[in-house]
């Protein structure tokens, strides 16, 4: 074996890299025995979004957040919705711009009603060095940090990110390890462990499940998943059920709205907050589980407050509904 071999310890792939080789994520390269982050500070996408677009529905609803992404991913999902940036390397992405952590925070602070910075579009875990540097700078300015992630990360780097991250939107792609291995080139167990650690940390957590016909929409397996969420993460864990459309290498037909409705009904037996997304004309309402008051109505990404919310609680009965507000 090459004496300059390096093993990346960032995610469960634990890539063993000979000199000059790059990991599965396409952005971490061994150069003379030193592991380099090739995407550090190199931005593919930057945009001010409603925080609901992450999606986060119970984290400062109605506020905007600066969304930032680079390239690469440590999963190779054949249905990837952002394949143009997630499945390429920095050297093949001529559209990248360079930004320092301070540059991004200045941009965020210029935005009216800005909440902070969300690391999204591609997998934020794989450029965690840059994410951490930005997150530390963000905190200095009293802003929040959000990670939109697949959750495929080892314990030590996750603990570093937990210290500086305020909210997580995590993709739980299926409750089936064979799906993870065949369709995403990863495995389920590390993602479940990440979810448990986020919940134990007390940081805000919402889960997204993209439903693909014939692959991860079996009602029996889905019920096992929502039971696990209830038992391991809590009944008030927010779950977003999202419709799939063919992208990248996937050829399955789009998710019928009826599938989301059926699985939403199942989920409501075990969890308090279920939302459906990626459907035309969608409307999602947050209902207080205590008194059933309508608190927030969302039409697309437009947010309408129906009742007073004080310190994240329903003003009618005092139930805590929004963990951060």
N, C-alpha and C positions, 0 to 999 in steps of 0.2 A: 504493500500500500504506500502511496505517496506520503513522504514525511510531512508535507505541507497540507495534508487533508484536514478539513474542518467539518465538524458536525454542528449544524444549526440547531439550536435548542428552543426556537421560538414557538413552533407548533408541533403537533403529534407526528408529523411526517419525519421529523428529525433527519433531514437530508444530510447524508455524508458526501461532502463535496471535495473533489480533487482540485488542485490548483487550476484556476481559470474556469471552473464549472459554476453554473448557476442553479439554484434550487427550483423545486416544483413551482414556486410562486412567481418565478421569472424576474425577481428583483433583488435577490440576495446572492452575492457572488464571492467566491473565494479568490482573493488576489494575494499570492505569496504568503498563504497561511493566515490571512486576516479576512474576516467576513465583512463585506461591505454592503451597505444598503444603497442600491443603485437608484432608488426612487426618492431619496431624501430631498425634500424641498421642491420636487418636480410635480407640478400640478397639471392635471388633465381637465379638471372641471371645477368651476367655482360659481356659486349662485346663491342668492338670498331666497330662501324658501319659507313657507309656513312650517312650523315645527310638526304640524299634522302630517306633512308629506314624508316623514322619516320611516314609518309612521309612529308618532308619539301622540296619543290623545289625552293622556292624563299628566302631562308634563308641561306646565305653563301654556295651557291652550290659548290659541289666538295670537301667539307671539311669532316673530320671524327669527330665523337662524341662518348663519352663513354656512352653506354646505360646501365641502371641499373633498376632492378625490384625486388619486394619482392613477397608476396602472398596476396590473398584476393581481393575482389572487392565489391563495393556497388551496382552493378547491377548483375543480374543473367540471362544473355542472353543465351538462349538455343542454340544459334549458336556460342558460344564463341570459338575463335580461339586459346586461351591460357588457356584452362580450367584446365590443369594440375597444374597451379600455381594460377589462379584467383579464382578457386572454392574450394580451400582448406584453412585450418587454419594453423598458424605457428606450432602448436603442432603436426600436422599430416604431416609436411613437414620436413623430416629428412635431406634433402639436403641443408638446409639453412646454409650460412656462415655469420659470424658477421664482419661488417666493421664500422669504425667510419667515420664521415664526412671528417676528415683530410686524412684518408686512401684512400677514393675515389678520392679526389682532387689530391693527389699525383699520383695515377694511371692515371688519366686524363692527368696530365701535362707531364707524361712520354711518352704519345702517340705522334708520329710525326703528325704534322698538326692538332692537336686536337683543336676542337672548344669549348668544354665544356662538360657538362653532361646532358643527356636526361633521364628523369624518365619515364619509359615505361614498356612494358611486362605485368604488371598488373596495376590496377588503382592507380596512384600516390596520388590522393586526400586522400585516406584512411590512408596513413602514412605521412600526411602533416607535422607533427612535425619534422620528420627526413629530409624530402625534404627541408624544410626551413633551417634547420641547415646546410645541405650540400650546398644549394644555396648561403647562406651567405659566406661560406668558398670559394666557387667557384669564387664569385665576387672579393674576396681579391686577387685572382691570375689572374684577368683580363679575366676570362673565362665566357662563356654564359650558361644559364640554359634553358632547354626545357622541357615542360610537354606534354606528349601524354595522353590525358584524355577523359573520356566520358562526362565531363562537368556537372556532377550531383553533385553540391556543393552549399552550402548556401553562402549568400553575404559576410559576415564578413571573413570567412576563404578564400574565393576567393580573397578578397582585400589584404589579407596578402600575398598570393601567387603571385598576380599581381606585387607587389613591387619588387620581386626578380626573376621573370621569364621573359625571353627575347622573347620566342616564344612558341606558343601553336599549337599543332595538335589536333583538337577536332573531335570526332566521332559524327556526326549527323546521327543517325541510321535510322530515318524515319521522315516524316512530318505528323505523325499520332499518336495521343495520345493513341489510342487503341492498336497500335503496341507496343508502349513503355510499356503499362501496362501488356499486355498478353505475350509478348516475352522477355521483359527485367526486369520485376518487378519494374518499375520505372515510370516516367512520362515525357512528352515532354517539358512542359513550363519552368521548371528550366534550361534545357539545352539551350533553346533559350535565356533566360535571361543571362546565362553565356556568350554566344557568343556576345551578345550586349555589355556586360560589358568589355569583352576583346577588342572589337573593339574601344570602347570609351576610353580605357586606352592608346591606341596607340601602344600596343605590337603587335608583328607579329602574324598573325593568318592564319592557313590553315585548311580546313574542309575535312573530309573523310566521304564518304557515301558508305557503303558496301551494295551491291544490291543483294537481296535474291528473287529468283523467286516466284511469287505469294504472297509475303508478303509485300514488299516495293518498287516494281518496276513498279507500275501503272504510266503511262506517265502523266496523268492529275494531280495526287497528286505530282509527281516529279516536274512538271512545277510550281505548287504552291510553292514548296520548293525553287527552284532557284529564283523565283520572290521575295520571302521573303528575301533571301540572298542579292539579288541586292538592294532591298529597305532599308533593315535594316543594312546591313554590307558594302555595296558598290559593284559596278560592277567589281572592280579589286580584289575581294576576290578569293583566290585560292581554287578550288574544285577538290578533287580527287574522282573518281568513281572507286570502287574496286570490283572485282569479288569474289563471295562467293564460298566456297567449304564445303561440309557437315562435321561438327565437333560437338563434345559434344552431345547434345540431338537433333540436327537438322537432318532431313532426306530429306529436299528439294534437288532437283538436283542442280548441279553447275550452276552458272550464265552463260548463253550463251554469247559469245563475241558480238553477234548481239544486245543484250540488252544494253550493255555498249555503243555501237556505236549509237543506236537510242537515248538514253538518253543524250549522249554527245552532239549530234546535237541540242537537245532541250536546253541544258544548255548554249551552245554557243550563243544562241539568247539573253541571259541576262547577261552572265558573260564573262570576258576576258580570264581567264585562267582555262582550263579544262584539266585534265589528267586522263588517265585510267590506272588501275594497277591490279596486281595479275593475269596477263594473260601471257601465254608462248610467248616469242619473242617480248614482248611489246617494243614500242619505243615512247617516249614522247618528244616533241619539244616545247621549249618556244619561241613564236613568239612575237616580239614587236608589241603591239596594235597600236603604232603610225605610223611606216613605214613598218611594216610587215617583217622586217628583222628576219632571223633565228638567235637566240642568243645562245641557248643551246640545244643540242641533248642528250637525255638520252637513252641508250640501257641497259635495266635492271637498275643496279645501277652504270653503267659506264657513266661518264659525259664528254661531248665533247663541248668545247666552240667554237662557229662558228664565232662570231664577238666580237669586243672589248667591254667590259663593264667597264664603269668608274663610280665609286661611286654609283653602282647600276643602272646606267642609260645606255640606248642604246647609243653607241658611234656614231651611224649613225644619229639619230634624237634628241637625248637628253631626250627621254622619260624615266621616272623612272619606272623600271620594277621589280627590286629586292629590296624589302624594306630594306633588310640588306645585305651587301656584303663586 
